[in-house]
């Protein structure tokens, strides 16, 4: 069984101190994949907390007007820190977003809630060239070949999905049915495997990385959020372990000090550490997301 940690949203506003507070006590044994926002727009740190608090009642007009782009490379302290941690094998990086905003003139009608505003690739536009350009830029900045993509809000439209594939990236998540994906020979074999698995194990998620003709995907990942019960994670882990599968814990460093909604004496960091204590009882191969999705 393989185990990886995916952390989204590292960007210009991220500090080394924040990342160390989250992961310095685990990344010697369990490397962490940080999926980057290359040019986050607006005062991100302010808005991420505001949106968490106000949700649909957020002042979206003020959010929209606060649209200055902040290139991650302008945070030279963070860049130096991540380069060092990459060399030490403690951190892996992937691509998460350009601006972390959906900039379509008209938001997709079927996704009218507030969260689509951050679902940059739930789009009607062809963003292949933009993705390819940003990935090449980030790979150069961090002197590391980026091969993995994680979608903002874990949402992809078919047009966004195709753009990611055409840009040459492997994918973790996206929310698209496997029945909509590649229909070449390899794709049809994958569909057959997943249909067969679901017929035999109706209560389980397909537990393995899927290899397509030119890329790989992890269809499922298991989020740690302020409302996540420890039991939810351990049950999901046990399910994946039953099939000797691939388990991905997905989270956001910026929420690690948030109290859990069901027990304010505990934070997300506490729940992660309790979960990792549980994982340590079993034989697992701790890998990066890039290793997990390597073709």
Buried (B, 14 or more C-beta within 10 A) or exposed (E): BBBBBBBBBBBBBBEBEBBEBBBEEBBEEBBBBBBBBBBBBBBBBEBBEBBBEEEEEBEEEEBEEBEEBBEBBEBEEBBEBBBEBBEEEBBBBBBBBBBBBBBBEEBBEEBEEBBBBBBBBBBBBEBBEBBBBBBBBBBEBBEBEBBBBBBBBBBBBEBBBBBBBBBBBBBBBBBBEBEEBBEEEBBEEBBEBBEEBBEEBEEBBBBBBBBBEEBBBBBBBBBBBBEBEBEBBBEBBEBBBEBEBBBBBBBBBBBBEBEBEEEEEEBBBBBBEEBBEBBEEEEBEBBBBBBBBEE
